[in-house]
Amino acid sequence: MPQIFRRSANTISRLSLAGGLVLVAGLIFAVMIVGRSSYVTRANEYIEQPVQFSHRHHVLDDGVDCRYCHTSVETSSFAGIPPTKTCMNCHSQIWSNAPILEPVRTSFRDDRPMRWIRVHDLPDFVYFNHSIHIKKGMGCETCHGRIDEMPLTMKVESLQMSWCLDCHRSPEQHIRPRSEIFTMGYRPSEPQAVLAARLIEEYDVAPNTNCSTCHR
């Protein structure tokens, strides 16, 4: 019986299988890379807002404390988006006719909230509590970066699960005294390892890595 396939067919089939496996592995790797990229996470990307609010101006120039606007950050799971009245406490007196603030004045006159776009927006299936993180010595800067230096607000971390787990597994990297939670550019006055060992015991820090901790 004559041979149907040439001997080279074996080599070609092996190469085809190997190439297919490499292609599948490459596609999986590419999906993983894209999933962690800023294109998906929108990290380091300024978000367009109805009014381009500058944290740098309000915090560095005017000395406004985080808690003046984010009133519930210490007691609630949600940091709180300030109502328009909070803005008008100052802007009824200063920059009261500035064109850039017309949406704020309109919101106040019409008694309709500003439609701010959340920058740090976790999926609905993720539970996060601001107050417990503050209670355990995690500063604003840990998650939000140097937001006091941002002319426009952006997120500097991916907020992906792997990033959260890194901190839950090694909280000693970020823990600080509760008195320094809202301090931007905080630097410990003693070695971080020594400080962390004391605070972890004092604050009873034992972050859980079970799925049900965040996925409820």
N, C-alpha and C positions, 0 to 999 in steps of 0.2 A: 504493500500500500504506500503510495507516494506521501511524502511529508507535506502536511498542510501549511504549517508555520515555519518560517526560517528560525534558525537558532537565535538570531538577534531578538526574536519576539520575547524570549524570556527576560533578556536584559531590559528591553523597553517596558515590559509589564512591571518589573521591579522598580525601575526608575519612576514610572507613572504612579505606583503606590506610594513610594517615598515622597514624590513631589506633592501628591494629594495630601499626605499627612502634614508635610511642611506648610502647605497652603492653609489647611484648617487651623494648625497651631498659630500661624501668622495672623490669621483673621481673629482668633480668640485674643491673642496678645494685643492686636490693634484696637479691638473693642474695649479691652481693659484700660489701655492708655487713653483712649478718647474719653471713656467714662470718668477718668480722674483728671482730665484736662479742664482748664478754665472755660473752654468752649461749652462744657456741660455744667460745671459747677458755678460758672459766672463769678469766680473769685477774681479779685483785682480788676473788676469792671464797674465803672460808675453807672448807677441806675438813674435814669431820668425821673425826676420828681415834679409835681405841680409847682413847687417853689424849690429852687436849688439851695437848700439849707446847708450852711457851712458850720460843721462842728469846730473847725479850727478857729473861726472868728468868735463863736460864742464861748468856747472853752478857754482858748489861749488869750484872746484879746479882751474878752469881757469877764472871764473868770466864773462862768456859770457852771455850777456843780451838776453832775449827771442826774442826780436825784430831783433836781428842780423840775425837769421835764419828764423823766422816767420815774414817776412817783411810787410805783408799786414794785420796783425791782427787788427790794429787800424783803417783801412780805408775800409776794405772789409768784406764780409760775411765769407770768407774763410781765415784761418790764414796763409795759404801758406806753402807748403813743400819746403824746400830749394833746389835749383838746385845743382848739383854736384860742380859747380864752387865755390859756397859758402864754401863747405868743403875744396876745394883745395886752397882757399885763405890762409888757415893755413897749410894744410897738404902737400903742395908742399915744405914747409920748415921744418916742424916737423913731425916725424914719417913717413917720406916720403918713407921709404922702409919696413914699417911694413907689414907682410903678411896679417894681419887681414883687412888692408885697400886696399888690391888688387882690390876688387870689385869697390871701389870708383875710383881708378886710371884707371881701365878699362873703367868705365863709362865715365870718362873725356876724355880719349884717343879716344874712339869710338863715342863720342858725342851722347851718348844714356843715357836717365835718369835712375836713380836708381829706382827699383821697390819696393818702401817702401810700407809696409802693414799698412793701417790706423788702428789705435787703437781705436780712438773715432769716430766711423763710424755710423752716424745716418741713418735710412732708407731713401729711396729716396722720400718718401711722407712727410718728415718732413723738414721744412725750418728753418734754424738757421742762425743768423747773429752775427758774433763775434764783429763787430765794435759797434753795438748798445749796447751790453752788457757792453763793456768797457766804452762807453760814459756815461752809467747810473751807473757806479761805481761798477761793478762786477769784482773781481780779477780773475786772471788765476787759483789761488789755489782753488777757490770755486768749479769749475768743474773738474779740473785736479789733485787736491790734491797736496801733496808736491812732485811734479815731479822733483824738484831740488835734491831730495834725492834718486831718483830711478836709480839704476845701469842699469836697463832695463825698458823700458816704458810699463806701464799697465794703465788701467783705474780703478779708485777707486770708481766711482759711476756707478749705473746701466744705467743711461741716459734714463730710462723709463719715460713715460708721467707723472706718478704720482710724480716722483722726480722733474721734471721740474715745475709742477703745485705748488708743495710745496713752491718753491722759488718765483714764480710769485704771489702767494697769500701772502707771507710774506717776501718781499725783504729786510726788515729792519734787518733780521738776517745776511745778507751777504754784504750789501753795505759798501763801503769804499771810501776814497778820491781817485780821479783819479791819484794823484801822487803816490799812493801805489798799483796801479793795478798789477804791476809786482813784487811786494815785496812778497817773500815767508816767511811764518811764521809771517805774519803781526799781530800785536796786537794794537788795538786802544789806543790812549793816553787819552781817556775819555770814560765814559760809552757808550756802543754800542747803547743803546736806545736814548741817547742824540744826539750822532753823527748821527744816522740814521734819526732822525726827521729833522735835519738840512739839510742833504744831499738829502733826498727824495724830499724836497721842492726845494732845489737849482738845482738839476739835473732833476727836473720834472719827477720823477719816478712814473709811473702808469701802471704797466705791465698788459697787457690784457690777459684774460683767455678764450676768445672766440676760438672756434675750428679753425677759419680761420687765427688766428695769426700765427700758425705753420703749419697748413695743408692747402696748397694753390694749 
